[in-house]
């Protein structure tokens, strides 16, 4: 093959990839996010490239979070090694996959250790060493050409004593990331327990691009009081379009309601998005054409025109 033909083919592929991504962007109305945990990278890679009937999973997503980073006690960040050492090559492979498919790829930082969710580790980063931590997150996002940062720092019990420090951290990180045209999202508990929680939302929502609400099997369509999706949406107030409803990929039904009904509630709502923990989709109910047809509807309908940054793509967390 001559160099001229080879160069022409490479140019064609680059243009095709760009047009595919632009076409995907033009149909995005709401977020559909999932995560790749550090202990299931291979399984998630395979699943993300699967199709369910006529619908490819990658075509219904807007974001993936790579839950590959943890804070250090001095405010730095590091790739996770407690399962198997995550490599930069794996990060770059996901980034390229995201670019080719119009899916935004987020650096997800989390604080789970062998002893559980370590809020002390989190506070050493976002409070004691705030500026160092922010610098590390921004620099790593830019260096690896990722689309933003997803904060998954979780604390069990009453952590209100650290609320103001957390809010300050999010405000300053938001300014730094948005100045670089990068996104900032935060994972939150669904009601008043643990940290961050619903009582922190009024201070957080103005500064983030999205809040993923980790209700999972404890919240649902038609559920009463704080467990209901309608209650969650109302709690978002004028920023309800930034809320992303978390659902468990390991369950086909919860709160006496099948997955299809939970998804239909989100699809019919004009504002909130969908977040699936995690990309393995271990329950077969998640791996059907009907399910992904509804998820595609969430992505391509409703939404808030003011949210221009998104161009593409006790309730306990299961984020570990």
C-alpha positions in Angstrom: 0.0 0.0 0.0 1.4 3.4 -1.0 1.9 6.2 1.5 -0.7 8.3 -0.3 -3.4 5.7 0.0 -2.5 5.0 3.6 -2.7 8.7 4.5 -6.0 9.0 2.6 -7.5 6.1 4.6 -6.3 7.6 7.9 -7.8 10.9 7.0 -11.1 9.3 6.1 -11.2 7.4 9.4 -10.5 10.5 11.4 -13.3 12.4 9.6 -15.7 9.5 10.1 -14.9 9.3 13.8 -15.4 13.1 14.2 -18.8 13.0 12.4 -19.9 10.0 14.5 -19.1 11.9 17.7 -20.9 15.1 16.4 -24.0 13.1 15.4 -24.0 11.6 18.9 -23.7 15.0 20.5 -26.6 16.4 18.5 -29.0 13.8 20.0 -28.0 14.2 23.7 -30.6 15.7 26.0 -29.9 14.0 29.3 -27.1 12.1 30.9 -26.7 8.4 30.9 -23.7 7.4 32.9 -22.1 4.2 34.1 -18.8 3.3 35.9 -15.9 1.0 35.4 -14.7 -0.2 38.8 -11.0 -1.1 39.1 -11.7 -4.8 39.9 -13.7 -5.5 36.7 -11.9 -3.6 33.9 -11.9 -6.5 31.4 -15.6 -7.4 32.0 -16.6 -3.8 31.5 -14.6 -3.4 28.3 -16.4 -6.3 26.9 -19.8 -5.2 28.0 -19.4 -1.6 26.8 -18.9 -3.0 23.2 -22.0 -5.2 23.3 -25.3 -4.7 21.6 -28.7 -5.7 22.9 -30.8 -6.5 19.9 -30.4 -3.6 17.6 -29.1 -1.2 20.2 -25.4 -0.9 21.0 -24.7 0.0 24.7 -22.2 2.6 23.7 -24.7 4.5 21.6 -27.0 5.0 24.6 -24.4 6.3 27.0 -23.2 9.9 27.4 -20.5 9.4 30.2 -18.4 6.7 31.8 -16.5 7.1 35.1 -13.2 5.4 35.5 -13.1 4.6 39.2 -9.3 4.2 39.0 -7.9 6.8 41.4 -7.6 7.3 45.1 -6.4 10.3 47.2 -3.2 10.1 49.2 -2.8 11.3 52.8 -0.9 14.4 51.5 -3.4 15.5 48.9 -2.0 13.7 45.9 -3.8 11.1 43.8 -2.7 7.6 42.7 -4.0 4.9 40.4 -5.6 2.0 42.4 -3.4 -1.1 43.1 -5.3 -3.0 45.8 -7.0 -5.3 43.3 -4.6 -5.2 40.3 -2.5 -2.3 39.4 -4.4 0.0 37.0 -2.2 1.3 34.2 -2.2 4.5 32.2 -2.5 2.3 29.1 -5.9 1.2 30.3 -7.0 4.8 30.9 -5.9 5.8 27.4 -7.7 2.9 25.9 -11.0 4.0 27.5 -10.3 7.6 26.5 -9.9 6.6 22.9 -13.0 4.4 23.0 -15.0 7.4 24.4 -13.7 9.8 21.7 -14.6 7.3 19.0 -18.1 6.8 20.3 -19.1 10.3 21.6 -18.9 9.2 25.2 -17.3 11.5 27.8 -14.7 9.8 30.0 -14.4 11.0 33.6 -11.6 10.6 36.1 -13.4 9.1 39.2 -11.6 9.6 42.5 -12.9 7.5 45.4 -11.9 6.7 49.0 -12.7 3.1 49.6 -10.0 1.0 51.2 -9.7 -2.5 52.5 -11.4 -1.3 55.7 -14.3 0.4 53.9 -15.1 4.0 53.0 -12.3 6.1 54.7 -13.7 9.6 55.3 -10.5 10.5 57.2 -8.5 9.8 54.1 -10.9 11.9 52.1 -10.7 14.9 54.5 -6.9 14.8 54.5 -7.2 15.4 50.8 -10.1 17.9 50.4 -9.7 19.7 53.7 -6.1 19.5 55.0 -4.4 19.5 51.6 -7.2 21.1 49.5 -5.0 23.1 47.1 -2.6 20.3 46.5 -5.6 17.9 45.9 -7.3 20.3 43.5 -4.0 20.8 41.6 -3.5 17.0 41.3 -7.0 16.4 40.0 -6.9 19.1 37.4 -3.4 18.3 36.2 -4.2 14.6 35.8 -7.4 15.3 33.9 -5.6 17.6 31.5 -2.5 15.3 31.2 -4.6 12.3 30.3 -7.0 14.3 28.1 -10.1 13.2 30.1 -13.4 15.1 30.0 -13.7 15.9 33.7 -13.6 14.7 37.3 -16.2 12.6 39.1 -16.0 12.9 42.9 -16.9 9.7 44.8 -15.7 10.5 48.3 -18.1 8.9 50.8 -18.4 9.1 54.5 -20.6 6.9 56.7 -22.5 8.5 59.6 -22.9 12.2 60.5 -20.1 14.1 58.8 -21.7 17.6 58.9 -18.6 18.9 60.7 -16.7 18.6 57.4 -19.6 19.9 55.2 -18.2 23.5 54.7 -14.7 22.2 53.8 -16.2 19.8 51.3 -18.3 22.6 49.7 -15.3 24.9 49.5 -13.3 22.1 47.8 -16.1 21.6 45.2 -16.4 25.3 44.6 -12.7 25.8 43.9 -12.4 22.6 41.9 -15.4 23.7 39.8 -13.8 27.0 38.9 -10.5 25.3 37.9 -12.1 22.6 35.8 -14.7 24.8 34.1 -11.9 27.2 33.1 -10.4 24.3 31.1 -13.8 23.3 29.7 -13.9 20.2 31.9 -16.8 18.8 33.8 -17.3 18.2 37.5 -19.8 15.7 38.9 -20.3 14.5 42.5 -21.8 11.2 43.9 -24.3 11.8 46.7 -26.4 9.8 49.1 -30.1 10.1 48.4 -31.4 11.5 51.8 -30.1 13.0 55.0 -27.7 10.2 56.1 -24.0 10.0 55.5 -21.9 12.3 53.3 -22.4 14.0 51.0 -26.2 14.0 51.4 -29.3 15.7 50.2 -29.0 18.5 52.8 -25.7 19.5 51.1 -27.3 19.8 47.6 -28.3 23.4 47.7 -24.7 24.4 48.2 -23.3 21.9 45.7 -25.7 22.1 42.8 -24.8 25.5 41.5 -21.2 24.5 41.1 -21.4 21.0 39.5 -22.5 19.7 36.2 -24.3 16.8 37.7 -25.1 15.0 41.0 -25.4 11.2 40.8 -27.9 10.1 43.5 -26.8 6.8 45.0 -30.2 5.5 46.0 -29.9 2.3 44.1 -32.2 -0.4 45.6 -33.5 1.9 48.3 -35.1 4.5 46.0 -37.5 3.9 43.1 -40.5 4.9 41.0 -43.7 5.3 43.0 -41.9 4.8 46.3 -43.2 6.7 49.3 -41.5 9.8 50.9 -37.8 10.2 50.5 -37.4 6.9 48.7 -39.4 8.1 45.7 -37.8 9.5 42.5 -40.4 12.3 42.6 -39.2 13.3 46.1 -35.6 13.3 44.9 -36.4 15.4 41.8 -38.3 18.0 44.0 -35.3 18.2 46.3 -33.2 19.4 43.4 -35.3 22.5 43.1 -34.4 24.7 40.1 -31.3 22.5 39.5 -33.3 19.3 39.2 -32.0 18.8 35.7 -28.5 18.2 37.2 -29.7 15.2 39.1 -28.9 11.7 37.8 -30.9 8.9 39.3 -28.7 5.9 40.4 -29.9 2.4 39.6 -28.2 -1.0 40.4 -27.0 -3.0 37.5 -27.1 -6.1 39.7 -30.9 -6.0 40.2 -33.8 -6.6 37.9 -36.4 -5.4 40.4 -36.4 -3.6 43.7 -39.0 -2.1 46.1 -41.5 -4.5 44.5 -41.1 -2.8 41.2 -39.4 -4.2 38.0 -36.5 -2.5 36.4 -38.7 -1.5 33.4 -41.0 0.6 35.6 -38.1 2.5 37.2 -36.6 3.2 33.8 -40.0 4.3 32.4 -40.4 6.8 35.2 -37.0 8.5 34.3 -37.8 8.3 30.6 -41.1 10.1 31.1 -39.6 12.8 33.4 -38.3 15.7 31.3 -35.3 16.5 33.5 -33.4 13.9 35.5 -30.8 11.5 34.0 -29.7 7.9 34.6 -26.6 6.5 36.3 -26.0 2.7 36.3 -23.6 1.1 38.9 -21.8 -0.5 37.1 -21.0 -1.2 33.5 -21.0 -5.0 34.0 -24.8 -5.1 34.0 -24.7 -8.3 36.0 -28.5 -8.8 36.1 -29.9 -10.1 32.7 -32.8 -7.6 32.9 -30.3 -4.9 32.0 -29.2 -6.8 28.9 -32.3 -6.6 26.7 -33.2 -4.5 23.7 -36.3 -3.2 25.5 -34.2 -1.9 28.4 -31.8 -0.1 26.1 -34.6 1.3 24.0 -35.9 3.0 27.1 -32.4 4.2 28.1 -31.9 5.6 24.6 -35.2 7.6 25.1 -33.8 9.0 28.3 -30.6 10.2 26.5 -32.5 11.7 23.5 -35.6 13.3 25.1 -36.4 16.0 27.6 -33.4 17.8 29.1 -32.6 21.4 29.9 -31.3 23.6 27.1 -29.3 25.7 29.6 -26.9 22.8 30.3 -24.6 23.5 27.4 -21.5 22.1 29.1 -22.6 18.5 28.4 -21.8 18.1 24.8 -22.1 14.3 24.6 -22.4 12.4 26.1 -30.0 4.2 55.5 -29.1 4.3 51.9 -25.6 2.9 51.5 -23.5 3.2 48.3 -22.4 0.2 46.3 -19.5 2.1 44.7 -16.7 -0.3 45.6 
